Amino acid sequence: MTREQALAYVKPFLKQERFDHTVRVTDQALILAERFGADAEKAALAGALHDYAKYKDRDLMRRWIETDRRLPKDLLDYHHELWHGPVGALMLEQEIHLTDPEVSSAVSCHTTGKKHMSVLDKVVFLADYIEPGRNFPGVDEVRETAETDLDKACLLALKNTIVFLVGRGRTVYPDTFHAYNDLL
């Protein structure tokens, strides 16, 4: 599946604003892949597919988590915004026969990160965080760091996410801590 085919596939499932974000993530993933040596085709594909399940019915995603042995059940204990990555990766395996484990992994962990992220995982995670449409405290520092250091940029993005969530009294999914600790 090409980048264009993947974008055409996800477009009907996304609001226009989210689709625009997806295009920017895909473009940013290509830039980061070239900069840090990830497979550009896989980066573009994962970028295009990363938010496929963003607007899927919450009950449907809950059922996937409850019934699919590959999904950690503790996802149900955390905010539903985290579900679309891992559930979406499995939905894409079923619906479009996405069989590349690297692309599936990048889609799955694009929101939370995880321990032992591959270069492709980091590229998609970071592309989602720093795409040009994002505007929040700390993003410019992460963008600047992403010019030269993928790991440090991911570490800063994870730190910002953890501080943001803790500052609002919200739970932090353990994979985010694991990713942070692993990169530190």
C-alpha positions, 0 to 999 in steps of 0.5 A: 500500500502506498502513502496515497492509498493509505491516506485515501483509505483513512480519509472517510474515517476522519474529520477533515481537521484530523485528516489534515493532521494525518497528512502533516504527520505523514510528511513529518514522518518522511522528513524524520525517517530520512534524517534518522535512517528509518525506512521512508515507505514504512514511515509514510505508511504508519504516519498515514494510518496512525489515527485510523481508529481515532473516531471508532466507536468507544464500545467497539474499541472496548470490545477489541481490548476485552477480547483480543489476547494481544491487547493489554487489558489494563488499557481499559483503566486509562483514558480512551484516547489511548485506545485508538493506537493499539486497537487501530493497528489490529483493525488494520491487520484485519481490514487491509491485511497490514502484515508489517510488524514494524508499521503495526508497532509504530501505529500501536505506540504512537500515542504512548510510546513504549520500552525499546522503541524502534527507530520507526516507532520513534519517528512516528511518535515524534512526527505526531507530536511535532507536526507543524499544526501542533502548538502547545508549550514545549513543542518548539523545543522538541522540534529544535531537538528533532533537528539533530537528536531523535532519542533526546527529542522523544525523551523531551516529548515524553517528559512534556506529556508526563508533566502535562498529565500529572499537572492535571491530576490524570493517569499516565499509561505505564508504557509512557513511563517505560519509554521515558525510562528506557530513553533516559 
